[in-house]
């Protein structure tokens, strides 16, 4: 599974550190993971949202 990631921003934080934020989305098909029982047509896919915040080590 590969997420397309977008850099949201970066810069100094109020505590003297430096942070960067990233966000990504991925839509998976439940059937691809062996979940094939019927939950209705609107539940054949699942959208995952990933948010990451990194703090630079000194």
N, CA, C and O atoms as a Maestro MAE file, in Angstrom:
{
 s_m_m2io_version
 :::
 2.0.0
}

f_m_ct {
 s_m_title
 :::
 protein
 m_atom[232] {
  # First column is atom index #
  i_m_mmod_type
  r_m_x_coord
  r_m_y_coord
  r_m_z_coord
  i_m_residue_number
  s_m_chain_name
  s_m_pdb_residue_name
  s_m_pdb_atom_name
  i_m_atomic_number
  :::
  1 25 0.851 -1.158 0.000 1 A "UNK " " N  " 7
  2 3 0.000 0.000 0.000 1 A "UNK " " CA " 6
  3 2 0.905 1.232 0.000 1 A "UNK " " C  " 6
  4 15 1.856 1.314 0.777 1 A "UNK " " O  " 8
  5 25 0.602 2.178 -0.871 2 A "UNK " " N  " 7
  6 3 1.395 3.400 -0.988 2 A "UNK " " CA " 6
  7 2 0.470 4.598 -0.843 2 A "UNK " " C  " 6
  8 15 -0.543 4.695 -1.536 2 A "UNK " " O  " 8
  9 25 0.816 5.500 0.051 3 A "UNK " " N  " 7
  10 3 0.056 6.736 0.242 3 A "UNK " " CA " 6
  11 2 0.693 7.860 -0.556 3 A "UNK " " C  " 6
  12 15 1.914 8.012 -0.543 3 A "UNK " " O  " 8
  13 25 -0.109 8.640 -1.243 4 A "UNK " " N  " 7
  14 3 0.367 9.892 -1.824 4 A "UNK " " CA " 6
  15 2 0.361 10.909 -0.685 4 A "UNK " " C  " 6
  16 15 -0.691 11.196 -0.114 4 A "UNK " " O  " 8
  17 25 1.526 11.451 -0.354 5 A "UNK " " N  " 7
  18 3 1.670 12.351 0.789 5 A "UNK " " CA " 6
  19 2 1.911 13.776 0.298 5 A "UNK " " C  " 6
  20 15 2.661 13.996 -0.654 5 A "UNK " " O  " 8
  21 25 1.267 14.742 0.958 6 A "UNK " " N  " 7
  22 3 1.444 16.155 0.666 6 A "UNK " " CA " 6
  23 2 2.034 16.844 1.883 6 A "UNK " " C  " 6
  24 15 1.561 16.651 3.003 6 A "UNK " " O  " 8
  25 25 3.055 17.636 1.668 7 A "UNK " " N  " 7
  26 3 3.633 18.409 2.763 7 A "UNK " " CA " 6
  27 2 2.702 19.586 3.051 7 A "UNK " " C  " 6
  28 15 2.419 20.392 2.164 7 A "UNK " " O  " 8
  29 25 2.230 19.683 4.293 8 A "UNK " " N  " 7
  30 3 1.281 20.716 4.671 8 A "UNK " " CA " 6
  31 2 1.969 22.015 5.084 8 A "UNK " " C  " 6
  32 15 1.413 23.101 4.919 8 A "UNK " " O  " 8
  33 25 3.158 21.899 5.610 9 A "UNK " " N  " 7
  34 3 3.895 23.079 6.049 9 A "UNK " " CA " 6
  35 2 5.013 22.691 6.984 9 A "UNK " " C  " 6
  36 15 5.117 21.544 7.420 9 A "UNK " " O  " 8
  37 25 5.856 23.676 7.289 10 A "UNK " " N  " 7
  38 3 6.955 23.455 8.228 10 A "UNK " " CA " 6
  39 2 7.374 24.782 8.816 10 A "UNK " " C  " 6
  40 15 7.116 25.844 8.250 10 A "UNK " " O  " 8
  41 25 8.028 24.702 9.968 11 A "UNK " " N  " 7
  42 3 8.536 25.912 10.593 11 A "UNK " " CA " 6
  43 2 8.797 25.733 12.067 11 A "UNK " " C  " 6
  44 15 8.565 24.663 12.629 11 A "UNK " " O  " 8
  45 25 9.288 26.802 12.696 12 A "UNK " " N  " 7
  46 3 9.583 26.741 14.122 12 A "UNK " " CA " 6
  47 2 8.295 26.654 14.944 12 A "UNK " " C  " 6
  48 15 7.263 27.217 14.580 12 A "UNK " " O  " 8
  49 25 8.389 25.926 16.073 13 A "UNK " " N  " 7
  50 3 7.243 25.858 16.973 13 A "UNK " " CA " 6
  51 2 7.480 26.767 18.178 13 A "UNK " " C  " 6
  52 15 8.583 27.290 18.339 13 A "UNK " " O  " 8
  53 25 6.482 26.964 19.016 14 A "UNK " " N  " 7
  54 3 6.616 27.877 20.163 14 A "UNK " " CA " 6
  55 2 7.603 27.423 21.233 14 A "UNK " " C  " 6
  56 15 7.950 28.205 22.118 14 A "UNK " " O  " 8
  57 25 8.063 26.174 21.166 15 A "UNK " " N  " 7
  58 3 8.952 25.619 22.183 15 A "UNK " " CA " 6
  59 2 10.406 25.571 21.729 15 A "UNK " " C  " 6
  60 15 11.241 24.951 22.387 15 A "UNK " " O  " 8
  61 25 10.713 26.219 20.616 16 A "UNK " " N  " 7
  62 3 12.084 26.265 20.133 16 A "UNK " " CA " 6
  63 2 12.470 25.135 19.203 16 A "UNK " " C  " 6
  64 15 13.624 25.051 18.782 16 A "UNK " " O  " 8
  65 25 11.540 24.271 18.875 17 A "UNK " " N  " 7
  66 3 11.800 23.168 17.950 17 A "UNK " " CA " 6
  67 2 11.430 23.552 16.528 17 A "UNK " " C  " 6
  68 15 11.093 24.702 16.245 17 A "UNK " " O  " 8
  69 25 11.497 22.577 15.647 18 A "UNK " " N  " 7
  70 3 11.141 22.781 14.245 18 A "UNK " " CA " 6
  71 2 10.287 21.594 13.812 18 A "UNK " " C  " 6
  72 15 10.683 20.445 14.002 18 A "UNK " " O  " 8
  73 25 9.127 21.861 13.236 19 A "UNK " " N  " 7
  74 3 8.167 20.806 12.893 19 A "UNK " " CA " 6
  75 2 7.781 20.874 11.419 19 A "UNK " " C  " 6
  76 15 7.845 21.926 10.782 19 A "UNK " " O  " 8
  77 25 7.383 19.728 10.905 20 A "UNK " " N  " 7
  78 3 6.841 19.632 9.556 20 A "UNK " " CA " 6
  79 2 5.608 18.730 9.596 20 A "UNK " " C  " 6
  80 15 5.591 17.724 10.306 20 A "UNK " " O  " 8
  81 25 4.586 19.092 8.837 21 A "UNK " " N  " 7
  82 3 3.358 18.313 8.801 21 A "UNK " " CA " 6
  83 2 3.086 17.765 7.413 21 A "UNK " " C  " 6
  84 15 3.350 18.421 6.406 21 A "UNK " " O  " 8
  85 25 2.544 16.533 7.376 22 A "UNK " " N  " 7
  86 3 2.248 15.852 6.123 22 A "UNK " " CA " 6
  87 2 0.869 15.207 6.218 22 A "UNK " " C  " 6
  88 15 0.429 14.820 7.301 22 A "UNK " " O  " 8
  89 25 0.198 15.096 5.086 23 A "UNK " " N  " 7
  90 3 -1.123 14.485 5.057 23 A "UNK " " CA " 6
  91 2 -1.254 13.640 3.797 23 A "UNK " " C  " 6
  92 15 -0.677 13.964 2.759 23 A "UNK " " O  " 8
  93 25 -2.022 12.549 3.895 24 A "UNK " " N  " 7
  94 3 -2.240 11.694 2.738 24 A "UNK " " CA " 6
  95 2 -3.540 10.928 2.853 24 A "UNK " " C  " 6
  96 15 -4.060 10.729 3.951 24 A "UNK " " O  " 8
  97 25 -4.063 10.501 1.718 25 A "UNK " " N  " 7
  98 3 -5.293 9.703 1.668 25 A "UNK " " CA " 6
  99 2 -5.067 8.491 0.779 25 A "UNK " " C  " 6
  100 15 -4.283 8.532 -0.169 25 A "UNK " " O  " 8
  101 25 -5.761 7.426 1.101 26 A "UNK " " N  " 7
  102 3 -5.698 6.201 0.308 26 A "UNK " " CA " 6
  103 2 -7.071 5.550 0.344 26 A "UNK " " C  " 6
  104 15 -7.677 5.429 1.409 26 A "UNK " " O  " 8
  105 25 -7.559 5.136 -0.806 27 A "UNK " " N  " 7
  106 3 -8.832 4.431 -0.869 27 A "UNK " " CA " 6
  107 2 -8.541 2.969 -1.183 27 A "UNK " " C  " 6
  108 15 -7.913 2.650 -2.193 27 A "UNK " " O  " 8
  109 25 -9.000 2.093 -0.311 28 A "UNK " " N  " 7
  110 3 -8.791 0.667 -0.539 28 A "UNK " " CA " 6
  111 2 -10.122 -0.026 -0.811 28 A "UNK " " C  " 6
  112 15 -11.179 0.413 -0.358 28 A "UNK " " O  " 8
  113 25 -10.041 -1.095 -1.544 29 A "UNK " " N  " 7
  114 3 -11.200 -1.931 -1.828 29 A "UNK " " CA " 6
  115 2 -11.178 -3.086 -0.830 29 A "UNK " " C  " 6
  116 15 -10.202 -3.832 -0.754 29 A "UNK " " O  " 8
  117 25 -12.245 -3.223 -0.078 30 A "UNK " " N  " 7
  118 3 -12.297 -4.252 0.970 30 A "UNK " " CA " 6
  119 2 -12.039 -5.648 0.418 30 A "UNK " " C  " 6
  120 15 -11.413 -6.477 1.078 30 A "UNK " " O  " 8
  121 25 -12.521 -5.903 -0.786 31 A "UNK " " N  " 7
  122 3 -12.372 -7.228 -1.401 31 A "UNK " " CA " 6
  123 2 -10.894 -7.598 -1.585 31 A "UNK " " C  " 6
  124 15 -10.537 -8.773 -1.493 31 A "UNK " " O  " 8
  125 25 -10.039 -6.611 -1.841 32 A "UNK " " N  " 7
  126 3 -8.604 -6.867 -2.013 32 A "UNK " " CA " 6
  127 2 -7.951 -7.408 -0.744 32 A "UNK " " C  " 6
  128 15 -6.863 -7.982 -0.803 32 A "UNK " " O  " 8
  129 25 -8.604 -7.229 0.398 33 A "UNK " " N  " 7
  130 3 -8.067 -7.689 1.678 33 A "UNK " " CA " 6
  131 2 -8.860 -8.866 2.231 33 A "UNK " " C  " 6
  132 15 -8.780 -9.176 3.419 33 A "UNK " " O  " 8
  133 25 -9.629 -9.523 1.357 34 A "UNK " " N  " 7
  134 3 -10.356 -10.725 1.753 34 A "UNK " " CA " 6
  135 2 -11.652 -10.457 2.498 34 A "UNK " " C  " 6
  136 15 -12.237 -11.385 3.056 34 A "UNK " " O  " 8
  137 25 -12.111 -9.229 2.521 35 A "UNK " " N  " 7
  138 3 -13.379 -8.892 3.178 35 A "UNK " " CA " 6
  139 2 -14.421 -8.784 2.075 35 A "UNK " " C  " 6
  140 15 -14.622 -7.715 1.498 35 A "UNK " " O  " 8
  141 25 -15.081 -9.903 1.790 36 A "UNK " " N  " 7
  142 3 -15.977 -9.923 0.643 36 A "UNK " " CA " 6
  143 2 -17.452 -10.095 1.001 36 A "UNK " " C  " 6
  144 15 -18.279 -10.242 0.101 36 A "UNK " " O  " 8
  145 25 -17.804 -10.081 2.280 37 A "UNK " " N  " 7
  146 3 -19.216 -10.188 2.615 37 A "UNK " " CA " 6
  147 2 -19.903 -8.858 2.336 37 A "UNK " " C  " 6
  148 15 -19.292 -7.794 2.429 37 A "UNK " " O  " 8
  149 25 -21.172 -8.938 1.997 38 A "UNK " " N  " 7
  150 3 -21.931 -7.786 1.515 38 A "UNK " " CA " 6
  151 2 -22.416 -6.904 2.666 38 A "UNK " " C  " 6
  152 15 -23.191 -7.338 3.518 38 A "UNK " " O  " 8
  153 25 -21.947 -5.671 2.668 39 A "UNK " " N  " 7
  154 3 -22.428 -4.673 3.625 39 A "UNK " " CA " 6
  155 2 -23.177 -3.549 2.912 39 A "UNK " " C  " 6
  156 15 -23.454 -2.507 3.506 39 A "UNK " " O  " 8
  157 25 -23.500 -3.760 1.655 40 A "UNK " " N  " 7
  158 3 -24.185 -2.750 0.860 40 A "UNK " " CA " 6
  159 2 -23.228 -2.077 -0.100 40 A "UNK " " C  " 6
  160 15 -22.013 -2.134 0.085 40 A "UNK " " O  " 8
  161 25 -23.772 -1.436 -1.128 41 A "UNK " " N  " 7
  162 3 -22.932 -0.862 -2.178 41 A "UNK " " CA " 6
  163 2 -22.050 0.300 -1.723 41 A "UNK " " C  " 6
  164 15 -20.999 0.533 -2.321 41 A "UNK " " O  " 8
  165 25 -22.436 1.020 -0.705 42 A "UNK " " N  " 7
  166 3 -21.637 2.177 -0.273 42 A "UNK " " CA " 6
  167 2 -20.452 1.775 0.600 42 A "UNK " " C  " 6
  168 15 -19.656 2.631 0.985 42 A "UNK " " O  " 8
  169 25 -20.323 0.481 0.919 43 A "UNK " " N  " 7
  170 3 -19.228 0.054 1.788 43 A "UNK " " CA " 6
  171 2 -18.230 -0.862 1.080 43 A "UNK " " C  " 6
  172 15 -17.551 -1.651 1.737 43 A "UNK " " O  " 8
  173 25 -18.132 -0.773 -0.232 44 A "UNK " " N  " 7
  174 3 -17.182 -1.621 -0.956 44 A "UNK " " CA " 6
  175 2 -15.762 -1.076 -0.860 44 A "UNK " " C  " 6
  176 15 -14.800 -1.818 -1.056 44 A "UNK " " O  " 8
  177 25 -15.623 0.218 -0.560 45 A "UNK " " N  " 7
  178 3 -14.306 0.828 -0.405 45 A "UNK " " CA " 6
  179 2 -14.223 1.530 0.951 45 A "UNK " " C  " 6
  180 15 -15.236 1.877 1.559 45 A "UNK " " O  " 8
  181 25 -12.996 1.726 1.399 46 A "UNK " " N  " 7
  182 3 -12.732 2.440 2.655 46 A "UNK " " CA " 6
  183 2 -11.678 3.488 2.363 46 A "UNK " " C  " 6
  184 15 -10.659 3.187 1.742 46 A "UNK " " O  " 8
  185 25 -11.911 4.724 2.806 47 A "UNK " " N  " 7
  186 3 -10.922 5.787 2.624 47 A "UNK " " CA " 6
  187 2 -10.147 5.988 3.922 47 A "UNK " " C  " 6
  188 15 -10.726 6.254 4.975 47 A "UNK " " O  " 8
  189 25 -8.825 5.856 3.824 48 A "UNK " " N  " 7
  190 3 -7.943 6.053 4.968 48 A "UNK " " CA " 6
  191 2 -7.302 7.431 4.849 48 A "UNK " " C  " 6
  192 15 -6.859 7.822 3.770 48 A "UNK " " O  " 8
  193 25 -7.253 8.159 5.949 49 A "UNK " " N  " 7
  194 3 -6.592 9.450 5.989 49 A "UNK " " CA " 6
  195 2 -5.458 9.370 6.998 49 A "UNK " " C  " 6
  196 15 -5.654 8.924 8.129 49 A "UNK " " O  " 8
  197 25 -4.269 9.805 6.586 50 A "UNK " " N  " 7
  198 3 -3.080 9.728 7.422 50 A "UNK " " CA " 6
  199 2 -2.537 11.132 7.653 50 A "UNK " " C  " 6
  200 15 -2.327 11.880 6.699 50 A "UNK " " O  " 8
  201 25 -2.310 11.493 8.905 51 A "UNK " " N  " 7
  202 3 -1.690 12.768 9.256 51 A "UNK " " CA " 6
  203 2 -0.424 12.512 10.049 51 A "UNK " " C  " 6
  204 15 -0.439 11.740 11.007 51 A "UNK " " O  " 8
  205 25 0.675 13.152 9.660 52 A "UNK " " N  " 7
  206 3 1.968 12.947 10.322 52 A "UNK " " CA " 6
  207 2 2.557 14.306 10.668 52 A "UNK " " C  " 6
  208 15 2.530 15.233 9.858 52 A "UNK " " O  " 8
  209 25 3.087 14.412 11.878 53 A "UNK " " N  " 7
  210 3 3.829 15.596 12.281 53 A "UNK " " CA " 6
  211 2 5.211 15.137 12.753 53 A "UNK " " C  " 6
  212 15 5.333 14.300 13.647 53 A "UNK " " O  " 8
  213 25 6.221 15.692 12.147 54 A "UNK " " N  " 7
  214 3 7.583 15.328 12.520 54 A "UNK " " CA " 6
  215 2 8.272 16.478 13.219 54 A "UNK " " C  " 6
  216 15 8.087 17.639 12.852 54 A "UNK " " O  " 8
  217 25 9.079 16.154 14.241 55 A "UNK " " N  " 7
  218 3 9.851 17.158 14.987 55 A "UNK " " CA " 6
  219 2 11.332 16.878 14.753 55 A "UNK " " C  " 6
  220 15 11.816 15.773 15.001 55 A "UNK " " O  " 8
  221 25 12.033 17.882 14.279 56 A "UNK " " N  " 7
  222 3 13.458 17.728 14.005 56 A "UNK " " CA " 6
  223 2 14.229 17.518 15.296 56 A "UNK " " C  " 6
  224 15 14.050 18.260 16.261 56 A "UNK " " O  " 8
  225 25 15.090 16.503 15.312 57 A "UNK " " N  " 7
  226 3 15.962 16.257 16.467 57 A "UNK " " CA " 6
  227 2 17.176 17.165 16.370 57 A "UNK " " C  " 6
  228 15 17.695 17.432 15.286 57 A "UNK " " O  " 8
  229 25 17.603 17.621 17.508 58 A "UNK " " N  " 7
  230 3 18.777 18.505 17.552 58 A "UNK " " CA " 6
  231 2 20.041 17.716 17.688 58 A "UNK " " C  " 6
  232 15 21.127 18.294 17.741 58 A "UNK " " O  " 8
  :::
 }
 m_bond[231] {
  # First column is bond index #
  i_m_from
  i_m_to
  i_m_order
  :::
  1 1 2 1
  2 2 3 1
  3 3 4 2
  4 3 5 1
  5 5 6 1
  6 6 7 1
  7 7 8 2
  8 7 9 1
  9 9 10 1
  10 10 11 1
  11 11 12 2
  12 11 13 1
  13 13 14 1
  14 14 15 1
  15 15 16 2
  16 15 17 1
  17 17 18 1
  18 18 19 1
  19 19 20 2
  20 19 21 1
  21 21 22 1
  22 22 23 1
  23 23 24 2
  24 23 25 1
  25 25 26 1
  26 26 27 1
  27 27 28 2
  28 27 29 1
  29 29 30 1
  30 30 31 1
  31 31 32 2
  32 31 33 1
  33 33 34 1
  34 34 35 1
  35 35 36 2
  36 35 37 1
  37 37 38 1
  38 38 39 1
  39 39 40 2
  40 39 41 1
  41 41 42 1
  42 42 43 1
  43 43 44 2
  44 43 45 1
  45 45 46 1
  46 46 47 1
  47 47 48 2
  48 47 49 1
  49 49 50 1
  50 50 51 1
  51 51 52 2
  52 51 53 1
  53 53 54 1
  54 54 55 1
  55 55 56 2
  56 55 57 1
  57 57 58 1
  58 58 59 1
  59 59 60 2
  60 59 61 1
  61 61 62 1
  62 62 63 1
  63 63 64 2
  64 63 65 1
  65 65 66 1
  66 66 67 1
  67 67 68 2
  68 67 69 1
  69 69 70 1
  70 70 71 1
  71 71 72 2
  72 71 73 1
  73 73 74 1
  74 74 75 1
  75 75 76 2
  76 75 77 1
  77 77 78 1
  78 78 79 1
  79 79 80 2
  80 79 81 1
  81 81 82 1
  82 82 83 1
  83 83 84 2
  84 83 85 1
  85 85 86 1
  86 86 87 1
  87 87 88 2
  88 87 89 1
  89 89 90 1
  90 90 91 1
  91 91 92 2
  92 91 93 1
  93 93 94 1
  94 94 95 1
  95 95 96 2
  96 95 97 1
  97 97 98 1
  98 98 99 1
  99 99 100 2
  100 99 101 1
  101 101 102 1
  102 102 103 1
  103 103 104 2
  104 103 105 1
  105 105 106 1
  106 106 107 1
  107 107 108 2
  108 107 109 1
  109 109 110 1
  110 110 111 1
  111 111 112 2
  112 111 113 1
  113 113 114 1
  114 114 115 1
  115 115 116 2
  116 115 117 1
  117 117 118 1
  118 118 119 1
  119 119 120 2
  120 119 121 1
  121 121 122 1
  122 122 123 1
  123 123 124 2
  124 123 125 1
  125 125 126 1
  126 126 127 1
  127 127 128 2
  128 127 129 1
  129 129 130 1
  130 130 131 1
  131 131 132 2
  132 131 133 1
  133 133 134 1
  134 134 135 1
  135 135 136 2
  136 135 137 1
  137 137 138 1
  138 138 139 1
  139 139 140 2
  140 139 141 1
  141 141 142 1
  142 142 143 1
  143 143 144 2
  144 143 145 1
  145 145 146 1
  146 146 147 1
  147 147 148 2
  148 147 149 1
  149 149 150 1
  150 150 151 1
  151 151 152 2
  152 151 153 1
  153 153 154 1
  154 154 155 1
  155 155 156 2
  156 155 157 1
  157 157 158 1
  158 158 159 1
  159 159 160 2
  160 159 161 1
  161 161 162 1
  162 162 163 1
  163 163 164 2
  164 163 165 1
  165 165 166 1
  166 166 167 1
  167 167 168 2
  168 167 169 1
  169 169 170 1
  170 170 171 1
  171 171 172 2
  172 171 173 1
  173 173 174 1
  174 174 175 1
  175 175 176 2
  176 175 177 1
  177 177 178 1
  178 178 179 1
  179 179 180 2
  180 179 181 1
  181 181 182 1
  182 182 183 1
  183 183 184 2
  184 183 185 1
  185 185 186 1
  186 186 187 1
  187 187 188 2
  188 187 189 1
  189 189 190 1
  190 190 191 1
  191 191 192 2
  192 191 193 1
  193 193 194 1
  194 194 195 1
  195 195 196 2
  196 195 197 1
  197 197 198 1
  198 198 199 1
  199 199 200 2
  200 199 201 1
  201 201 202 1
  202 202 203 1
  203 203 204 2
  204 203 205 1
  205 205 206 1
  206 206 207 1
  207 207 208 2
  208 207 209 1
  209 209 210 1
  210 210 211 1
  211 211 212 2
  212 211 213 1
  213 213 214 1
  214 214 215 1
  215 215 216 2
  216 215 217 1
  217 217 218 1
  218 218 219 1
  219 219 220 2
  220 219 221 1
  221 221 222 1
  222 222 223 1
  223 223 224 2
  224 223 225 1
  225 225 226 1
  226 226 227 1
  227 227 228 2
  228 227 229 1
  229 229 230 1
  230 230 231 1
  231 231 232 2
  :::
 }
}
